[in-house]
Amino acid sequence: MSRDSRLRLLRADLHVHSHHSGFNATLPIFRSRDCYSSPEEVYRAARARGMDLVTITDHDSIDGCLELLERHPDARDIVMGEEIECVVPDTGTRLHLGALGLTEADHREVQPLRANVFEAAGFLRSRGAALILHHPFHFFRGEVAVRKYIEPLLPLVHGVEVRNATMHAAHNDLAAAVTRAWTTNRLGETGGSDAHVLRHVATAFTEAPGNTREEFLDSLKRGESRAGGCHGTSARLAYEIYGVVLNYWSALLGMRPSGLTRRERANAIGCSLVSLPFQFIPLVVTLVQKRRERSRIARFHREL
């Protein structure tokens, strides 16, 4: 796997969130964060579970990594990361790019480019960042033929996430099949928990050769990474959803940072109390969505 037998395999969860991932857009009336884990909690959980390196890939934000680096200014095990939502311009399909090894300036300058994934990826590669295509079929609904969708994206990245611990095994298997069939440029296989609750941090991970974070990132960019860990299941998904719900209530009651004003907290508490009889709706909706996703993935498999 490595060109240098002296390099060991370093392990990192390359897709994990903190409370800097912002607020959930699905039900904005509740003003719920996407995640309530602090960067320090994520860091400690990842290290305790065997990760040699730690990154936080918040949605369009590097604040989680910056907070970690402020607390651990001399740390050599923290990798600057971000999950950047971009758009495929011809179809309007959203997708998520994991960017690793970027700088604060890179983060600022890529934001205006997010409406065109080709421009955003080209800029980040020119700046030396390692790019990963996260859960490649999560947002894709068959707007075009699956081959026409995926083939232009693969030259943009250094690796594809083939083990996402919230995605069904069929989704991950299709991502792996596409990655292994691609011969134009060498692509690594990566894994990440996509954890929004602390219990799931490091349940999927990436291994790549290196003795330092810089060597690890260089291996990623050469396509020398491999993935390990869990696939997603309905039980794991339910735990994620209701783990966030419980953390949301803890935040409303003042036991965790909520990011809300006193008036917003009062409104959110009122809305939540009124909606208590319907608290299982998010799980039902998500399970239905997952069932449809499995059907789409099966169709994409047949197309390819």
N, C-alpha and C positions, 0 to 999 in steps of 0.2 A: 504493500500500500504506500509506503513512504520511500522516497529516494535515499534516505539516510537512516540506516538501521539503529543509529544511536538516539534517534528521536523517539520519545515515548508517546503514547496516545493520551491526549488531554480530552477531558469530557466537559461539556457545557450544555445546559438547557438554553437553546437559542430562541425560544419564543415564550415569553412570560411577562405578565403585566403587574403593575402596581396601581396605587390610587391616582397616579398622574395620567392614567389612560382616559380621564375625563368622565363625562356623564353619559349614561345610556340614552340613545336616541329613540329607542323603540317605544317607550312610554314616558315621554318627557314630563308629563304632569307630576310624576312621582319624584323627579329630581334625584334619581338613584345613580351613583357612580357605577362604572363598569366593573370596578374592582376596589376593594378597601384595604388591600395589603400594603403596608409601608415598604419602601425600598429596602430598609434595613431588615425587616422580617423576611423578605424574599431572599436577600443575600444570605442570611443565617440559615434559612431552610435549605437553600441550594447547596451550600457548603457542607451542611450536616448530612446531606444525602449523596455525597460523593462527587459533587461537581468541582472540578479543578478551577474553572473559570466561571464568572457570573456576568450575565448581562440582563438588562430589563428593556423589553421592546414595547414600550407604551405606544398607544395610538397617536401618531403624528406629534410625538413629544419625546425629548431627551431629558426631561426634568428628573425622572427617576434615577437615571444614571448620574446626572449632575449632583443630585442629593447624596448618592452613595459616595461619589468621589470627594465631596466636601467633608463627609464623615471619615473617609479613609483616603486621605490625600496621597499617601505613599503606597497604596495597594497596587500590586502587579497582577491581580487576578480579576479585575473589573474591566469589561469590554464595553465601550460606548455603543449603544444599540437603539434602534427605533423601528416601529412598524408603520410604514408609510402607505396610506391609502392613495392609489392612483387610478386613473381611468384609461381604458383602451379607447382612443379617440373615435375610431370608426363605428364602434358598436355601443359605446357608453357603458360597457361592462366595468364594474369596479374590481380591483384586485389589491392585494396587500404585498408589499415588498418589505422583507426584513433587510435592514441596512446595518452593517456592523463595522466598527472601526471608523466611523465618520466623526467629524468635528462639529463644534457649535456653529461655525461658519457654514459648513456643509448643510446642516439642518436648516438654517435660516434661508439659504439660497435655493434649496430644493423645493420649498413650499410653493412658490409660484408656478412650478413646473408639474405639479401633481395632476393637472388636467390632461397630461399626455405622458403615459408611462414610458414611452420611448425617449422622450426628452429627459425625464427625471432619472431614468436608469443610466442613460448616457452620461449625464452630469456626474452622478455618484461614482460610476466606474472611473471616470476621468480623474476623480479626486482620490481614488485608491480604496474606496469602501468595498467590502464584500457584500454581495447581493444574493438574497434567497427569495424564491417565489413561494410564499406561504400558501398553504391549503389551496392549490391551484384551481380546483373546480368548485369551491365553496360559493362563489357569487355567479358563476357561469350558468346560464339557463338555456343554452343552446341557441343563442342569438344568431350564430353562424355555425357552419360545420365545425365539429370539435377540432379537427386537424387544422383548419384555418384559424381557429382561436389560439391553439397552444403553440404552433410552430413559430410564429413571430416572437413569442415571449421568451423562449428558451435561450436564444443567443444573448439576451439581456442580462442573464443572471449567472452566478457561479455555482449555484446549487438549487435544488428543489426540495421542499419539505415533504418527505415521504412517510414521516411518522409524526402525526399530530395527535396528541392524546385526547383531543375532543372530537376528532373526526372518526367516522365509522371506518372499519378495516377496509371496506371496498373502496372508499375514497383514497386512502393511503396506498392501497395496492395499485390503483390506476396511476397515481402520481409516480410510484416506483417504476411501473412498466414503461411509462412514457420517458422517464429519465434514462432508464437503461437502454431503451431503443434509440436514443438520440446519439448521433455520431458526429455531428458537425463540430461541436466543441465539447470538451470533457466537462461533465456536470457532476458535482458531488451530491450525495444524498444526506439530508439533514433531518434532525428530529427536534421537536420542542413540545413542551407540555401545553402551551397556550393557556396556562393556568391563570384563573381569576380568583382562586382561593388558595390559601397556603398549603393545604393538604396535597394538592396536585402538583406543586412545584417539583421539577426534576423527574416526573414520571415518564417523560420522553426526553431524549437527549441526542447530542451529536458528539462523535469522536473524530478527532483529526490529529495527525502527527504534529509534535512540537514540544519544546521544553519551556516556551514562553508564550504569552498571548499573541505576540507579533508573529511567531512561527506558526501558531495555530491558525491565525487569520490568513497567512500566506498559503497554508495547506488548503484552507477553504477555497481560496481563489484559484488554486490549481485543480480543484475538483476532487480532492483526496479525502473527503469526509464520508462518514457512514453514520447511519441512524440506528437507534435502539430505543427500547421502552414500550409503553402500552399504546394500543389503539383506543379510540373512544368507544364507550358503551352508553346505553340509555341510563344505567345506574350512575355512571360517572357524570353524565350530563345533568341528571337530576341533582346530584350533590353540588355541582357548580352553581346551578340556578338558585337553589335554596340556601347554599352557603353565602352567596351574594345577598340574598334577601335578608338573612339573619344579620349579616354585617351592616346592611342598610338600616335595619331597626336599631342596632347598637349605635350607629352614627346619629340617628334621629334622637335617641335617648341620651346622647352626649358621651357615650363610652368610646367612640371613635371619631376622628375628624370627619365632618360631613361636607365641608366646603360650602355650606349654606348659611344665609343670614338667619337671624332668629325668626323673622317673618316667613321665610321660605321653609324653615323646618316646621313651623306650626302648620303651614298649608299642606306640607307633605304628610305630616302625621294625620291630619284630617282626612286627606284623600286615602291614605293607607287604611285607616280605621273603617271608612265607608266600604272599601273594596275587600275587606277581610274574607267575606264569603267566596270571593273569586280568586283567592291566592293561588289556586292550582291551575288557573288558566295558562300562565306562561309555560308550565311544563307540558300541558296538553298541546298547546300550539307548537312548541319546539319538537315534541315527539312526532307530530304530524309532518312538520317540515323535514325532519330527519328521514321519515319514511319516504317522502317525495324525493329527497336527495339520493337515497339508495336507488330509487327507480331511475333517476337521471343518470347516475354513475353507471348502472347496468347498460343503459342505452349508449352512453359514451364508449363503454368497453366494446359494444358490438360495432359501433361506427369505426373504431380504430382497428 
